[in-house]
């Protein structure tokens, strides 16, 4: 027989942990579906002279939340959800990747995003060792350093805007040209004296020792150039992990789940929080706050459904 819960939280990152914490506080029967607790915050990021513990603002909050949730959570399902189906009684059936199913009165989606990768040699090796997919998270670590930004659209222009006041020099490789919202502003950023723009070049590999030291480019004529860099920001965009609920909720043009001020989606009973939603900031405190809000909203939804059943 399929087990039914009051609430199921998808994702064990900051938003999912905060949502689960509030649902557990309400003494609800809660399941959290995630391979781990902590999400991407548990992945280390360090530079040659910056230790891991100083690189993620809010990591301590996440670790504290993870401990609190782990202590009270009786159902940590170390799996992922392939799909969510609405049942005739208004509840939801969740199909797990393992083949099992669970049911729930409400679902809170906190599955985050994944970065669009470059897929070149050295990218995976130096991720967290000078290579970053989030300028807003890691740019402040690169004060006075030489960095490279790889991109071609709105996200890479924002990264440049953030990095210009901080970095010593920025090499911008327009690897995948895309439209930008404000072409005039983008051109002004690209013409800044600390920015050197490379068009018609492809990144061949990321190079380093224990940390990133440079990137190799190859031109259309076969010319190879090496650019010194202590940091490499891969800024092609984010892909929301929305596949489990894509058929049930409204998405924006980028695939983020559309939510209201209470973290409610277009489907009653499904709530969402964190970077998978239209309220994304790639920052731990924002995700925790949104997750707490989603947990409170889901709690109220479960309470209302219980009253209807009486």
C-alpha positions as CSV (number, residue, x, y, z in Angstrom):
1,X,0.0,0.0,0.0
2,X,1.3,3.5,-1.0
3,X,2.1,5.5,2.1
4,X,0.4,8.9,2.4
5,X,2.0,11.9,4.1
6,X,0.6,15.3,5.1
7,X,3.4,17.0,3.2
8,X,6.3,16.0,0.9
9,X,9.2,18.4,0.4
10,X,11.2,17.9,-2.8
11,X,14.9,19.0,-2.3
12,X,17.2,19.1,0.6
13,X,18.9,22.5,0.0
14,X,18.3,25.7,2.1
15,X,14.7,26.2,0.9
16,X,13.7,22.6,1.3
17,X,15.3,22.4,4.8
18,X,13.5,25.5,5.9
19,X,10.2,24.3,4.5
20,X,10.6,20.9,6.2
21,X,11.6,22.5,9.5
22,X,8.3,24.5,9.7
23,X,6.2,21.5,8.6
24,X,7.9,19.3,11.3
25,X,7.3,22.1,13.9
26,X,3.6,21.8,13.0
27,X,3.7,18.1,14.0
28,X,2.8,17.0,10.5
29,X,3.7,13.7,8.9
30,X,6.5,14.9,6.6
31,X,8.7,13.2,4.0
32,X,11.7,14.9,2.4
33,X,12.8,13.6,-0.9
34,X,16.5,14.3,-1.6
35,X,19.7,12.4,-2.0
36,X,21.3,14.5,0.7
37,X,20.7,17.4,3.2
38,X,22.3,20.7,2.4
39,X,22.2,20.9,-1.4
40,X,24.9,22.8,-3.2
41,X,25.9,24.6,-0.1
42,X,27.8,21.4,0.9
43,X,30.0,21.7,-2.2
44,X,33.3,23.4,-1.3
45,X,34.6,26.5,-3.0
46,X,38.1,27.8,-2.3
47,X,40.9,29.9,-3.7
48,X,44.6,29.6,-3.2
49,X,44.5,31.9,-0.2
50,X,40.8,31.7,0.8
51,X,39.7,28.6,2.9
52,X,36.5,26.8,2.2
53,X,34.7,28.0,5.3
54,X,34.9,31.6,4.3
55,X,33.4,31.2,0.8
56,X,29.6,30.5,1.3
57,X,27.7,33.2,3.3
58,X,25.0,31.4,5.2
59,X,26.5,27.9,5.1
60,X,26.4,27.8,8.9
61,X,22.6,28.4,8.8
62,X,22.2,25.5,6.4
63,X,24.2,23.1,8.5
64,X,22.2,24.1,11.6
65,X,18.9,23.6,9.7
66,X,20.1,20.3,8.3
67,X,20.9,19.1,11.9
68,X,17.5,20.3,13.2
69,X,15.6,18.6,10.3
70,X,17.6,15.4,10.5
71,X,16.8,15.1,14.3
72,X,13.1,15.3,13.7
73,X,12.6,13.8,10.3
74,X,11.4,10.3,10.3
75,X,11.1,10.0,6.5
76,X,14.1,11.1,4.6
77,X,13.6,9.5,1.2
78,X,17.1,9.4,-0.4
79,X,15.8,9.5,-4.0
80,X,14.4,11.9,-6.6
81,X,10.9,12.4,-7.9
82,X,10.2,11.7,-11.6
83,X,6.7,12.9,-11.7
84,X,3.8,14.3,-9.6
85,X,0.2,13.3,-10.4
86,X,-3.0,14.9,-9.0
87,X,-5.5,12.4,-7.6
88,X,-9.3,12.6,-7.7
89,X,-9.4,13.4,-4.0
90,X,-7.1,16.4,-4.5
91,X,-4.0,14.8,-3.1
92,X,-0.8,14.0,-5.0
93,X,1.0,10.8,-6.1
94,X,4.7,11.1,-6.5
95,X,6.6,8.6,-8.7
96,X,10.2,8.1,-7.4
97,X,13.1,7.3,-9.6
98,X,13.5,4.0,-7.7
99,X,10.1,2.9,-9.0
100,X,8.3,3.4,-5.6
101,X,5.4,5.8,-5.1
102,X,4.3,8.0,-2.2
103,X,1.2,10.2,-1.7
104,X,0.8,13.5,0.0
105,X,-1.9,16.2,0.8
106,X,0.6,18.9,-0.3
107,X,3.9,19.1,-2.1
108,X,6.6,21.7,-1.6
109,X,9.0,22.0,-4.6
110,X,12.5,23.2,-3.7
111,X,14.5,21.4,-6.3
112,X,16.8,24.4,-7.3
113,X,18.6,24.9,-10.6
114,X,21.6,23.5,-12.4
115,X,24.1,25.5,-14.4
116,X,24.5,25.3,-18.1
117,X,28.0,23.9,-18.4
118,X,30.8,24.5,-20.9
119,X,31.9,20.8,-21.2
120,X,35.6,21.4,-21.8
121,X,38.7,19.8,-20.2
122,X,39.4,21.0,-16.7
123,X,35.9,22.4,-16.1
124,X,34.8,19.6,-13.7
125,X,38.3,19.3,-12.2
126,X,38.4,23.0,-11.2
127,X,34.8,23.5,-10.2
128,X,35.0,25.0,-6.7
129,X,38.8,25.6,-7.1
130,X,38.4,29.0,-8.9
131,X,35.8,28.0,-11.4
132,X,32.3,29.2,-10.5
133,X,28.8,29.1,-12.1
134,X,27.5,32.0,-9.9
135,X,29.1,35.4,-10.0
136,X,26.7,36.8,-7.4
137,X,27.8,34.1,-5.0
138,X,31.6,34.2,-5.5
139,X,32.5,37.5,-7.2
140,X,33.4,39.2,-3.8
141,X,36.2,36.7,-3.4
142,X,38.1,38.0,-6.4
143,X,38.9,41.5,-5.3
144,X,42.1,42.6,-7.1
145,X,42.4,39.4,-9.1
146,X,42.4,38.6,-12.9
147,X,39.3,36.6,-13.9
148,X,37.6,35.3,-17.1
149,X,33.9,35.4,-17.8
150,X,32.5,32.9,-20.3
151,X,29.0,33.6,-21.7
152,X,27.2,35.6,-24.2
153,X,23.8,36.7,-22.8
154,X,22.1,38.6,-20.0
155,X,23.6,36.5,-17.2
156,X,27.2,37.1,-18.3
157,X,26.5,40.9,-18.6
158,X,25.2,40.9,-15.1
159,X,28.4,39.0,-14.0
160,X,30.6,41.7,-15.6
161,X,28.6,44.4,-13.9
162,X,29.2,42.8,-10.6
163,X,32.9,42.0,-11.2
164,X,34.1,45.3,-12.7
165,X,34.3,47.2,-9.3
166,X,36.0,44.2,-7.7
167,X,38.4,42.5,-10.1
168,X,41.7,43.8,-11.4
169,X,41.1,42.7,-15.0
170,X,38.4,40.7,-16.8
171,X,38.7,38.7,-20.0
172,X,35.2,38.2,-21.4
173,X,34.8,35.4,-23.9
174,X,31.6,35.6,-25.8
175,X,31.3,31.9,-26.4
176,X,27.5,31.7,-27.1
177,X,26.1,35.0,-28.2
178,X,22.5,35.7,-27.0
179,X,20.2,38.7,-27.0
180,X,20.4,41.1,-24.0
181,X,17.6,43.2,-22.5
182,X,19.5,46.5,-22.7
183,X,22.0,46.6,-25.6
184,X,23.2,50.2,-24.8
185,X,24.0,49.2,-21.2
186,X,25.7,46.0,-22.3
187,X,27.9,47.8,-24.8
188,X,28.9,50.3,-22.1
189,X,29.9,47.5,-19.8
190,X,31.8,45.7,-22.5
191,X,33.8,48.9,-23.3
192,X,34.9,49.3,-19.7
193,X,38.8,49.7,-19.6
194,X,39.1,46.7,-17.3
195,X,37.2,44.4,-19.7
196,X,38.9,42.7,-22.7
197,X,36.4,41.2,-25.1
198,X,37.1,38.1,-27.2
199,X,34.7,37.2,-30.0
200,X,35.2,34.4,-32.4
201,X,37.2,32.4,-29.9
202,X,36.3,29.1,-28.2
203,X,37.5,27.9,-24.8
204,X,39.7,24.8,-25.2
205,X,40.4,24.0,-21.6
206,X,40.7,25.3,-18.1
207,X,44.2,25.0,-16.7
208,X,45.6,25.0,-13.2
209,X,47.6,23.3,-10.5
210,X,45.7,22.9,-7.2
211,X,43.5,25.9,-8.4
212,X,42.7,27.7,-11.7
213,X,45.6,29.5,-13.2
214,X,44.5,30.2,-16.8
215,X,42.3,29.2,-19.7
216,X,43.3,28.2,-23.2
217,X,41.4,29.7,-26.2
218,X,41.4,28.7,-29.9
219,X,40.5,31.1,-32.7
220,X,38.8,30.4,-35.9
221,X,42.2,30.3,-37.7
222,X,43.5,27.7,-35.2
223,X,45.5,30.2,-33.2
224,X,45.8,29.2,-29.5
225,X,46.0,31.8,-26.7
226,X,46.5,31.4,-23.0
227,X,44.8,33.9,-20.7
228,X,46.0,34.1,-17.0
229,X,43.1,33.9,-14.6
230,X,42.6,33.1,-11.0
231,X,38.9,32.8,-11.5
232,X,36.7,31.5,-14.3
233,X,33.0,32.3,-14.3
234,X,30.9,30.1,-16.5
235,X,27.8,32.2,-17.1
236,X,25.6,30.6,-19.8
237,X,22.4,30.4,-17.6
238,X,20.5,28.3,-15.1
239,X,18.2,25.4,-15.9
240,X,15.4,25.1,-13.2
241,X,14.9,21.5,-12.0
242,X,11.1,21.5,-12.8
243,X,10.6,18.2,-14.6
244,X,8.6,16.6,-11.8
245,X,5.9,19.2,-11.8
246,X,6.3,20.8,-15.2
247,X,2.9,19.4,-16.4
248,X,1.0,20.7,-13.3
249,X,2.3,24.3,-12.7
250,X,2.7,27.5,-14.6
251,X,6.3,28.3,-15.7
252,X,7.9,31.4,-16.9
253,X,9.8,31.5,-20.3
254,X,13.0,30.4,-18.5
255,X,11.3,27.4,-16.9
256,X,11.1,28.9,-13.4
257,X,8.0,28.0,-11.4
258,X,5.7,31.0,-11.1
259,X,4.6,31.6,-7.5
260,X,2.7,34.3,-5.6
261,X,3.6,36.1,-2.4
262,X,2.7,33.0,-0.4
263,X,4.8,30.6,-2.5
264,X,1.7,29.1,-4.0
265,X,1.8,27.8,-7.6
266,X,-1.0,27.8,-10.1
267,X,-2.0,24.4,-8.7
268,X,-3.7,24.4,-5.3
269,X,-1.7,22.3,-2.9
270,X,1.6,22.7,-4.7
271,X,4.0,25.3,-3.2
272,X,7.5,26.1,-4.4
273,X,10.5,28.0,-3.0
274,X,14.1,28.8,-3.8
275,X,15.9,29.1,-7.1
276,X,13.5,26.9,-9.0
277,X,10.9,29.7,-8.7
278,X,10.5,33.1,-10.2
279,X,11.9,34.5,-6.9
280,X,15.5,33.3,-7.2
281,X,18.6,35.1,-6.0
282,X,21.3,32.3,-5.7
283,X,21.7,33.3,-2.0
284,X,21.2,31.1,1.0
285,X,19.3,33.6,3.2
286,X,16.8,34.3,0.5
287,X,16.2,30.6,-0.1
288,X,15.8,30.0,3.6
289,X,13.2,32.8,3.9
290,X,11.3,31.6,0.9
291,X,11.4,28.0,2.1
292,X,10.1,29.0,5.5
293,X,7.2,30.9,3.8
294,X,6.4,27.9,1.6
295,X,6.4,25.6,4.6
296,X,4.0,27.9,6.5
297,X,1.7,28.1,3.5
298,X,1.7,24.3,3.1
299,X,1.0,23.9,6.8
300,X,-2.1,26.2,6.4
301,X,-3.2,24.3,3.4
302,X,-3.0,20.9,5.2
303,X,-5.0,22.4,8.1
304,X,-7.7,23.7,5.8
305,X,-8.0,20.3,4.1
306,X,-8.3,18.6,7.4
307,X,-11.2,20.9,8.4
308,X,-13.0,20.1,5.1
309,X,-12.7,16.4,5.8
310,X,-14.4,16.7,9.3
